[in-house]
Every structure is written in structure tokens, then in C-alpha cells.
Amino acid sequence: VELSCIIKSTVTPDPRIEWKKIRDGETSYVFFDNKMQGDFVTRAEILSRTSLVIKNTTRMDTATYRCEVAAPADTKTIDEINIQLTVQ
């Protein structure tokens, strides 16, 4: 599964990108501090700086995934998008 977080424009040379998983009211890091976290370490990767690819998805991956981008030098310094993933 590939979840895309597209950055349209930024003047910040290296914006901070984080992915979080929200399930049953609990939020956990998927990608933080430029590395995968938890059980995603062995089965997920970042493509093109922003897209999250999860391999061998199961129903336990069903959740809302939030991509957060922080670009301190931009007019809009932070933005986010939520993507609902349902694995059947």
C-alpha cells in the first residue's frame, strides 16, 4: 500500500515530515526523526521523501494515517493530511 503526501511548494530546504497512525483514539509514530518506528521498521519505507509504503498489510493496519509537514521558512509553517486506510 502506498499513501501519498504531496508537498506542492516549499522554500524550506529540508521540511520535517512525520507520519502517524491513529487507531481507536491512540496515536503512534510510523515515521519520525527520519526513521521508521515500531513494527514499521521492517515493513515500511518512504519513497520520494513523502510517500509511505507499507508492505504485507493486514487488518491491523486499518487506521487513519496522518502526514505532517513542518516548513519553518514558509508562509504556512505546518500542514497535515489524513488518509483513511481500510484493509479488508
Beta strands, then each sheet from edge to edge (+ up, - down):
strand 1: 2-3
strand 2: 16-23
strand 3: 26-32
strand 4: 35-36
strand 5: 44-47
strand 6: 51-54
strand 7: 63-70
strand 8: 78-85
sheet 1: 1+ 6- 5+
sheet 2: 4+ 3- 2+ 7- 8+
end
